Every structure is written in structure tokens, then in C-alpha cells.
Amino acid sequence: MVTAIEWVKNKLSDDGEVKVVGRTTEDFLVVEGKHGYTFNIAVIGIRGVVKDKDVLPLFETANKPQLVVNLPSDILWDGLAIDAIHAEDAAFGTYGDIDRAARTMDAGSFRNKNMGFFINGMQQHSNVISVSYVYDSVFRVDRVRGTSLTIAVIDAYNMSAEDVRNAKTRIGNFDIVVKSTSYGSITAQAESAAASMGAKALTYRDLLVCLAR
């Protein structure tokens, strides 16, 4: 059976954009992108939720990773794990993020652009004190006025009731579920499904209005 790290190594060899040029004593892949930029990748194979206990040992070594990649890609990253990685000036992501991180020429600074957009927008809101990760696409927002809110961002063009229910199954309770794109719409069924959970289904623009209340 091919291990997660071997799968990534073989896949990088096939893709050709970023190549593996070595391996550290900790078994991190040393990869090289364009312009000769190299960095270390720690590949883990957690199923379920990536916790801080899964990533902290990666940084207790002589060579440290600038990027932590998990296979499979459709898992949750716990907020504490994300905070631990970012505290080490490192990044996390999926196989597809390796090339994106390489292009920054500073892999540790890589952040998901879409989530970054939401985080920055919420942090800059006049009624928001702080924004913290619950999971990689779920955030706790503490406000000046009003209670704290749990906000889930989901990838849906036309948000449906099924999208809302799937989000609840995957991440648990939330106060607001937001479409990750400004395109498409939110169906009436999605709004009803969210309401039945005591939540709201909103666009990004409506989210900013809601945060002010």
C-alpha cells in the first residue's frame, strides 16, 4: 500500500511543476518550485479531524516544515491545529496547495485566499473584536455588541437545503452559514433548513450586515 508521503512524491513527479529534490531526516519532502525556491513539506494521513497533537511534533525537530499537507484532502483541520501551524510561521493545506505555496516564494506565508477574504472582511468590521478558527472553514466571531457567532463558509454556487444539512452533519452547530462565492444564489429551501436549525443562510454582503446587529 502506498503511503501518503509516497503518493505525494509520485504525484509531484508526474505533475512536473514542483519537483522533489530531497528528503529530510524527519521524512519531510524537500521540494523545489520555479526560480529554485525550496521548502519542506510534512505529509500526514489523518482521517477525521486534524488535531494539534497531530501537528505539534512536526515542529519539534531540527528541520521544520513550511507546509503541512494532509491526505485525504476532504477532512477538517481543528482550529488549535491551525493556530499551532501558523505560530510556527508555517501553512497547511491539500496536495493542490503545494504549487500555490511554491509560487509565493515563501511557503510558510501561504493562506487560502478565499478564507483569507472572509477573515479579513470580518476582522475589519467595526463591530468585531476578534475572529478565530473553529475549523479551516468555520470561524468564531466575537463582537463588541451582540453575542459571539459561529460562522461556517461553504462552497456552494446555489446553496440548497442539502448543502446546509451536509454542513451541519460535517461540522456541527453554527449560527450562520455563508456562501463562499458571490455568484449564484441561496434557495428558499436553504434558508428554511438553516432556520430549522436556529441559524441563517446568508451571502457575504448579508453577513456583514448581520454582524452589525
N, C-alpha and C positions, 0 to 999 in steps of 0.2 A: 504494500500500500504506500502511495506517495505521500510524504509528509507535507504539511502546509508550506514549510520553507523551501522544499524541493519543488513544489508546484510553482511557487513564485519565481524561483530561479529559472526553471524551464520555460515559464511563460515569458519572462523578460528576454530570454534568449530568442524566442520566436518573434517577439514584437520588434525588437531592434532599436527602439527609440532610446531606451535606457538599458545599459548593459551591466552585468555583474562582473566586477573586476577583482573581487576577493571575498574573504570571509574572516571575521574576527575570531579570537579565541572563545568569545561568548556565543559564537554561532550566529552573529548578525551578518547580513549580507552587505557588502560594500559595493555600492553601485555608482556608476558614472553617467551623468547626463551630458547634454550638449555643452560645449565650451570647457570640457574637462572637469566640471564640478562633481565632486564625490561626496557621498554621505552614507551613513549606516542605517539599515532598516532592520528592525526586530519584527519577525513574523511569528504571530501566535495563532493558536487554533481553538479559541474559546467558543463554545456553543451555549447560547442562552444570553447572558449579560456579562460584559467585560467589567470586572471589578478592580478596585485599586490594588487589591492583593495580587492580581494577575500582572500588573504593570510595574509596581514599585521595585521588584527585584531586578528589572531590566536596567535600572539606573544605579544599581549598587555594584557596578563593575568598572574596570579600568576604561574600557571603551563603551561609550554610551550611544544609544540610537538617537538619530534626529527625527525618525519617523517610526511609528508603531503601526503595523498593519495586521488586521485580523482576518482570518478565513474561517467560516464563511463570512460574506460581507453584510448579510441582512440580519445582523444582530444588534443589540443595544449596547451602547457604551454608558456605563454609570457615570453620574456627574463627578463623583470623587475620583474615579479613574482618569477622567478628562482633566480635572484640576491637577492631579499628580503629574500627568504628562506635560501639561502647559507650564507647571512650576519648574520643570527641567529644561525649559526652552525647546521643547520637542513638540511634535504634531502626531495626530492619529488619523487613521482613515482606512480605506479599502485598497485593493490592488490598483484600481483605476486612479487613485490619488498619487501613486508613485511618480508618474510622469508629470502631474501637475506640481507636485512638490519639487521635483528636479528643476522645473522651469523657473521657480522662484530664485534659484541660486542660493537659497537659504532655507533648506527643507524644514528646519525646526520652526520657522515662522509661518508655515503653510496653515491656512484655515479654510474651511469650507465657505466659499463665497456667499452662497445662498443663506446659510445660517448666520454668517457674519453680518449680512444685510439686516436680518431681523434683530440680532443682538444690538447692533449699533443704533438702529431705529428706536428700540425700546429704551436703551440706556440714555439716549439723548432726549427722551420725553421729559417734560418739565415736572410730571407727577410721579416719576420713577426714581427710587433711591438706588436700587441695585438689580442686576439680572444675573442669575446663576444657573448652571446646568443641573437639571434633574437627570436627563439622558441627553444623547447627542442632538436630538431634535425636540426636546422638551425643556422648558425653562420655568424657573420660579421668578416671578417679578414682584419685588417689594415696592410699595408705593408710599408717597407722602400722605396722601388722603386715600382712604379705602383699604380694604384687606389685600393681602398678598394673593397673587393669582398664579395658577399653573397653566402654562400655555404650550400647547402641542402644535408643531408645524408639520403638516403632512403634504406629500407630493400628490396632488390631485388636480387635474385640469378642470373637470366639472365635479365638484365634491358631491358625493352621493351619501345616502344613508349607510350603505355598506362601508364606505371609507371611514365614516365616523365610528361605526361599530367595530371595525377592524382596529382602529386606533385605540379604542377603549380596551379591547382584548389584549393588544400588544403592550400598552404602556400603563394601563390602569386609569385612575380618575384624573380628570383635568377640568378646568373651568372654561377654557376657550380652546377651540381647535381652529387653526388658521390655514388657509391655502398657501402653499409655498410660491405660487405664481400669480401674477396679476391678470393672466389670461384665463378664459373660461368663466365658470360661474359656480355658485353654491345653490344646489337644488333645494326646493321647499322640503323635500323628504330628509335631506341632511340637516336642515335647521330643526325639523321636528325630532329627529333622532337625538341630536345634541340636547335639545330642550328636555327630552325624556330622561336624560342623564343629569339634569341640572346644570347644563353647560350651554355655550353659544358657539355657533359655527360662523366665522367671520372672515372677511377679506383683510388684507394688511391695513388698508385705509380705515376700515371699521374698527380694527383692533386699536389703532392709535386714539380713536375717539373714545372707545371703551375704557382705555387706561386712564383717561382724564376724569372719569366719573368716580 
